[in-house]
Amino acid sequence: MIKKFVLLVVILALASCSSSKPAIATTKKAAAIQTRTASTKRSAPAKPIGKNYPSTNNTTEVIQSTSKTVVTSDLINNYVLQFKDIAIGNMQKYGIPASIILAQGILESGAGRGDLAVEANNHFGIKCHKDWLGESVRHDDDSAQECFRKYPEAAESYRDHALFLVGKKRYETLFTYEKDDYKAWAKGLRAAGYATDPNYPDKLISYIERYNLHQYDCQVTGKNYVAINKTVPAKKSAYDVNSDPKIIMNSNDPNLYEVQKGDTLYSISKKFNVLVDDLKRKNNLTDNAISIGQRLKVK
């Protein structure tokens, strides 16, 4: 009887052990699967972030002067806005066309991004010469490590450029030209030896006409300025006020503003508390060129 009881206990114990093993195995397998799933989720790559590409209207070009500089049309426009008032003041005081001053500044300084402009605030590539008593820097140009003038600020470079032209006898002929004859001045600068590049006059004239710099000469002389369109005309759209004769004729439309003498897109944007980019978009403008009498959608 005792043997039968012992045998029954052994059988029950074996049955209990046998039934518990699959449960443990299942738990380990589930844990392994769960671990692999969690690992896969952690290692999943993040979605790529889209890049912000520049506007197709913001063209790029290389300016080669005392250094090779890559600039965009927006950078050049900003440079003009920054220094146009100084250029106008120098034209009034010294008789040098503001358009020539700005065009030379763009070309010689790489629109303020060239090495000399950054290191020495020298925006016109003026070398030391014998009469220079101020600070200087060394820079490779026609020869290695030539001496160039250094200024405490860019405005001083603009002032020295005017004094340089006024004070040098070889530039006397320039001041016999009409004050706003930028083509004669561009060619005269090359003839007087300001630059050795045979294309120097064409480069200056190109900047003046592409960026409508002659308008600043007209502000001083009081002459009417007519923009020279050097860009491909944009397609007309519902936002182009100049393509809709009904809008042009409606002079009482409060959403329109007629460009006045001395206006720029920047000054108009401030007047109506809008962004320059918004003005260009509303009026389908490809650059910052505007002309007196032009009607712009401002709201």
Contacts in CASP RR format, 6 or more apart in sequence:
PFRMAT RR
TARGET T0000
AUTHOR 0000-0000-0000
METHOD contacts of the structure
MODEL  1
MIKKFVLLVVILALASCSSSKPAIATTKKAAAIQTRTASTKRSAPAKPIG
KNYPSTNNTTEVIQSTSKTVVTSDLINNYVLQFKDIAIGNMQKYGIPASI
ILAQGILESGAGRGDLAVEANNHFGIKCHKDWLGESVRHDDDSAQECFRK
YPEAAESYRDHALFLVGKKRYETLFTYEKDDYKAWAKGLRAAGYATDPNY
PDKLISYIERYNLHQYDCQVTGKNYVAINKTVPAKKSAYDVNSDPKIIMN
SNDPNLYEVQKGDTLYSISKKFNVLVDDLKRKNNLTDNAISIGQRLKVK
54 72 0 8 1.000
57 73 0 8 1.000
57 286 0 8 1.000
57 287 0 8 1.000
58 72 0 8 1.000
58 73 0 8 1.000
58 74 0 8 1.000
59 72 0 8 1.000
59 73 0 8 1.000
60 70 0 8 1.000
60 71 0 8 1.000
60 72 0 8 1.000
60 73 0 8 1.000
61 70 0 8 1.000
61 71 0 8 1.000
61 72 0 8 1.000
61 73 0 8 1.000
62 68 0 8 1.000
62 69 0 8 1.000
62 70 0 8 1.000
62 71 0 8 1.000
63 69 0 8 1.000
63 70 0 8 1.000
63 71 0 8 1.000
63 106 0 8 1.000
63 107 0 8 1.000
63 110 0 8 1.000
63 111 0 8 1.000
63 114 0 8 1.000
65 107 0 8 1.000
65 108 0 8 1.000
65 109 0 8 1.000
65 110 0 8 1.000
65 114 0 8 1.000
65 125 0 8 1.000
66 108 0 8 1.000
66 114 0 8 1.000
66 115 0 8 1.000
66 116 0 8 1.000
66 125 0 8 1.000
66 139 0 8 1.000
66 141 0 8 1.000
66 148 0 8 1.000
67 110 0 8 1.000
67 114 0 8 1.000
67 115 0 8 1.000
67 116 0 8 1.000
67 139 0 8 1.000
69 110 0 8 1.000
69 111 0 8 1.000
69 113 0 8 1.000
69 114 0 8 1.000
71 110 0 8 1.000
71 111 0 8 1.000
71 113 0 8 1.000
73 287 0 8 1.000
75 111 0 8 1.000
75 113 0 8 1.000
76 106 0 8 1.000
76 111 0 8 1.000
76 207 0 8 1.000
76 211 0 8 1.000
77 211 0 8 1.000
77 287 0 8 1.000
77 288 0 8 1.000
79 105 0 8 1.000
79 106 0 8 1.000
79 111 0 8 1.000
79 112 0 8 1.000
80 102 0 8 1.000
80 106 0 8 1.000
80 211 0 8 1.000
80 213 0 8 1.000
81 264 0 8 1.000
81 266 0 8 1.000
83 102 0 8 1.000
83 105 0 8 1.000
83 154 0 8 1.000
83 158 0 8 1.000
84 98 0 8 1.000
84 102 0 8 1.000
84 216 0 8 1.000
84 264 0 8 1.000
86 101 0 8 1.000
86 155 0 8 1.000
86 158 0 8 1.000
87 98 0 8 1.000
87 99 0 8 1.000
87 101 0 8 1.000
87 102 0 8 1.000
87 158 0 8 1.000
87 216 0 8 1.000
88 98 0 8 1.000
88 216 0 8 1.000
88 219 0 8 1.000
88 220 0 8 1.000
89 98 0 8 1.000
89 220 0 8 1.000
90 96 0 8 1.000
90 98 0 8 1.000
90 101 0 8 1.000
90 158 0 8 1.000
90 159 0 8 1.000
90 161 0 8 1.000
90 162 0 8 1.000
91 97 0 8 1.000
91 98 0 8 1.000
91 101 0 8 1.000
91 179 0 8 1.000
91 216 0 8 1.000
91 217 0 8 1.000
91 220 0 8 1.000
92 220 0 8 1.000
93 162 0 8 1.000
94 162 0 8 1.000
94 163 0 8 1.000
94 165 0 8 1.000
94 166 0 8 1.000
95 175 0 8 1.000
95 179 0 8 1.000
96 162 0 8 1.000
96 165 0 8 1.000
96 166 0 8 1.000
96 174 0 8 1.000
96 185 0 8 1.000
97 179 0 8 1.000
97 180 0 8 1.000
97 181 0 8 1.000
97 182 0 8 1.000
97 185 0 8 1.000
97 217 0 8 1.000
98 213 0 8 1.000
98 216 0 8 1.000
98 217 0 8 1.000
98 219 0 8 1.000
98 220 0 8 1.000
99 180 0 8 1.000
99 182 0 8 1.000
99 208 0 8 1.000
99 213 0 8 1.000
99 214 0 8 1.000
99 216 0 8 1.000
99 217 0 8 1.000
100 182 0 8 1.000
100 185 0 8 1.000
100 186 0 8 1.000
100 189 0 8 1.000
100 204 0 8 1.000
100 208 0 8 1.000
101 158 0 8 1.000
101 161 0 8 1.000
101 162 0 8 1.000
102 207 0 8 1.000
102 208 0 8 1.000
102 211 0 8 1.000
102 213 0 8 1.000
102 216 0 8 1.000
103 182 0 8 1.000
103 186 0 8 1.000
103 203 0 8 1.000
103 204 0 8 1.000
103 205 0 8 1.000
103 207 0 8 1.000
103 208 0 8 1.000
103 213 0 8 1.000
104 124 0 8 1.000
104 161 0 8 1.000
104 189 0 8 1.000
104 204 0 8 1.000
105 111 0 8 1.000
105 112 0 8 1.000
105 123 0 8 1.000
105 124 0 8 1.000
106 207 0 8 1.000
106 211 0 8 1.000
107 200 0 8 1.000
107 203 0 8 1.000
107 204 0 8 1.000
107 207 0 8 1.000
108 116 0 8 1.000
108 123 0 8 1.000
108 124 0 8 1.000
108 125 0 8 1.000
109 116 0 8 1.000
109 117 0 8 1.000
109 122 0 8 1.000
109 123 0 8 1.000
109 124 0 8 1.000
109 125 0 8 1.000
110 117 0 8 1.000
112 118 0 8 1.000
112 123 0 8 1.000
112 154 0 8 1.000
115 139 0 8 1.000
116 122 0 8 1.000
116 123 0 8 1.000
116 125 0 8 1.000
116 137 0 8 1.000
116 139 0 8 1.000
116 148 0 8 1.000
117 123 0 8 1.000
117 154 0 8 1.000
119 137 0 8 1.000
119 139 0 8 1.000
119 150 0 8 1.000
120 135 0 8 1.000
120 136 0 8 1.000
120 137 0 8 1.000
120 148 0 8 1.000
120 149 0 8 1.000
120 150 0 8 1.000
120 151 0 8 1.000
121 150 0 8 1.000
121 151 0 8 1.000
121 152 0 8 1.000
121 153 0 8 1.000
121 154 0 8 1.000
121 156 0 8 1.000
121 157 0 8 1.000
122 137 0 8 1.000
122 148 0 8 1.000
122 149 0 8 1.000
122 150 0 8 1.000
122 151 0 8 1.000
122 157 0 8 1.000
123 154 0 8 1.000
123 157 0 8 1.000
123 158 0 8 1.000
123 161 0 8 1.000
124 157 0 8 1.000
124 158 0 8 1.000
124 160 0 8 1.000
124 161 0 8 1.000
124 164 0 8 1.000
125 148 0 8 1.000
125 149 0 8 1.000
126 148 0 8 1.000
126 149 0 8 1.000
126 157 0 8 1.000
126 160 0 8 1.000
126 161 0 8 1.000
126 164 0 8 1.000
127 141 0 8 1.000
127 146 0 8 1.000
127 147 0 8 1.000
127 148 0 8 1.000
127 149 0 8 1.000
128 136 0 8 1.000
128 147 0 8 1.000
128 148 0 8 1.000
128 149 0 8 1.000
132 147 0 8 1.000
132 149 0 8 1.000
134 149 0 8 1.000
134 150 0 8 1.000
135 149 0 8 1.000
135 150 0 8 1.000
135 151 0 8 1.000
136 147 0 8 1.000
136 148 0 8 1.000
136 149 0 8 1.000
136 150 0 8 1.000
137 147 0 8 1.000
137 148 0 8 1.000
137 150 0 8 1.000
138 145 0 8 1.000
138 146 0 8 1.000
138 147 0 8 1.000
138 148 0 8 1.000
139 145 0 8 1.000
139 146 0 8 1.000
139 148 0 8 1.000
140 146 0 8 1.000
141 148 0 8 1.000
142 196 0 8 1.000
149 157 0 8 1.000
149 160 0 8 1.000
151 157 0 8 1.000
151 160 0 8 1.000
165 171 0 8 1.000
165 174 0 8 1.000
166 175 0 8 1.000
170 192 0 8 1.000
170 193 0 8 1.000
171 189 0 8 1.000
171 192 0 8 1.000
171 194 0 8 1.000
173 188 0 8 1.000
173 191 0 8 1.000
173 192 0 8 1.000
174 185 0 8 1.000
174 188 0 8 1.000
174 189 0 8 1.000
174 192 0 8 1.000
177 184 0 8 1.000
177 185 0 8 1.000
177 188 0 8 1.000
178 184 0 8 1.000
179 217 0 8 1.000
179 220 0 8 1.000
179 221 0 8 1.000
180 214 0 8 1.000
180 217 0 8 1.000
180 218 0 8 1.000
180 220 0 8 1.000
180 221 0 8 1.000
180 223 0 8 1.000
182 204 0 8 1.000
182 205 0 8 1.000
182 208 0 8 1.000
182 213 0 8 1.000
182 214 0 8 1.000
182 217 0 8 1.000
183 201 0 8 1.000
183 205 0 8 1.000
186 200 0 8 1.000
186 201 0 8 1.000
186 202 0 8 1.000
186 204 0 8 1.000
186 205 0 8 1.000
186 208 0 8 1.000
187 201 0 8 1.000
188 201 0 8 1.000
189 195 0 8 1.000
189 200 0 8 1.000
189 201 0 8 1.000
189 204 0 8 1.000
190 197 0 8 1.000
190 198 0 8 1.000
190 200 0 8 1.000
190 201 0 8 1.000
194 200 0 8 1.000
197 203 0 8 1.000
207 213 0 8 1.000
208 214 0 8 1.000
209 228 0 8 1.000
209 230 0 8 1.000
210 230 0 8 1.000
210 231 0 8 1.000
210 287 0 8 1.000
211 287 0 8 1.000
211 288 0 8 1.000
211 289 0 8 1.000
212 225 0 8 1.000
212 227 0 8 1.000
212 228 0 8 1.000
212 288 0 8 1.000
212 289 0 8 1.000
212 290 0 8 1.000
214 225 0 8 1.000
214 228 0 8 1.000
215 225 0 8 1.000
215 227 0 8 1.000
215 262 0 8 1.000
217 223 0 8 1.000
218 224 0 8 1.000
218 225 0 8 1.000
218 261 0 8 1.000
219 225 0 8 1.000
219 261 0 8 1.000
219 262 0 8 1.000
222 261 0 8 1.000
224 292 0 8 1.000
225 261 0 8 1.000
225 291 0 8 1.000
225 292 0 8 1.000
226 291 0 8 1.000
227 289 0 8 1.000
227 290 0 8 1.000
227 291 0 8 1.000
229 289 0 8 1.000
231 286 0 8 1.000
231 287 0 8 1.000
231 289 0 8 1.000
232 286 0 8 1.000
234 240 0 8 1.000
234 284 0 8 1.000
234 285 0 8 1.000
234 286 0 8 1.000
235 284 0 8 1.000
236 243 0 8 1.000
236 284 0 8 1.000
237 243 0 8 1.000
237 284 0 8 1.000
238 244 0 8 1.000
239 281 0 8 1.000
239 282 0 8 1.000
239 283 0 8 1.000
239 284 0 8 1.000
239 297 0 8 1.000
240 283 0 8 1.000
240 284 0 8 1.000
241 247 0 8 1.000
241 248 0 8 1.000
241 256 0 8 1.000
241 283 0 8 1.000
241 295 0 8 1.000
241 296 0 8 1.000
241 297 0 8 1.000
242 248 0 8 1.000
242 283 0 8 1.000
242 294 0 8 1.000
242 295 0 8 1.000
243 284 0 8 1.000
247 253 0 8 1.000
247 256 0 8 1.000
247 295 0 8 1.000
247 297 0 8 1.000
248 295 0 8 1.000
250 256 0 8 1.000
251 258 0 8 1.000
254 299 0 8 1.000
255 297 0 8 1.000
255 298 0 8 1.000
255 299 0 8 1.000
256 295 0 8 1.000
256 296 0 8 1.000
256 297 0 8 1.000
256 298 0 8 1.000
257 268 0 8 1.000
257 271 0 8 1.000
257 272 0 8 1.000
257 295 0 8 1.000
257 296 0 8 1.000
257 298 0 8 1.000
258 293 0 8 1.000
258 294 0 8 1.000
258 295 0 8 1.000
258 296 0 8 1.000
259 268 0 8 1.000
259 290 0 8 1.000
259 291 0 8 1.000
259 292 0 8 1.000
259 293 0 8 1.000
259 294 0 8 1.000
259 295 0 8 1.000
259 296 0 8 1.000
260 292 0 8 1.000
260 293 0 8 1.000
261 292 0 8 1.000
262 292 0 8 1.000
263 290 0 8 1.000
263 292 0 8 1.000
264 288 0 8 1.000
264 290 0 8 1.000
265 276 0 8 1.000
265 279 0 8 1.000
265 280 0 8 1.000
265 285 0 8 1.000
265 288 0 8 1.000
265 290 0 8 1.000
266 276 0 8 1.000
266 288 0 8 1.000
268 279 0 8 1.000
268 290 0 8 1.000
268 296 0 8 1.000
268 298 0 8 1.000
269 275 0 8 1.000
269 276 0 8 1.000
269 278 0 8 1.000
269 279 0 8 1.000
272 298 0 8 1.000
272 299 0 8 1.000
274 298 0 8 1.000
274 299 0 8 1.000
276 288 0 8 1.000
279 285 0 8 1.000
279 296 0 8 1.000
279 298 0 8 1.000
280 286 0 8 1.000
280 288 0 8 1.000
282 296 0 8 1.000
282 297 0 8 1.000
282 298 0 8 1.000
283 296 0 8 1.000
283 297 0 8 1.000
290 296 0 8 1.000
END
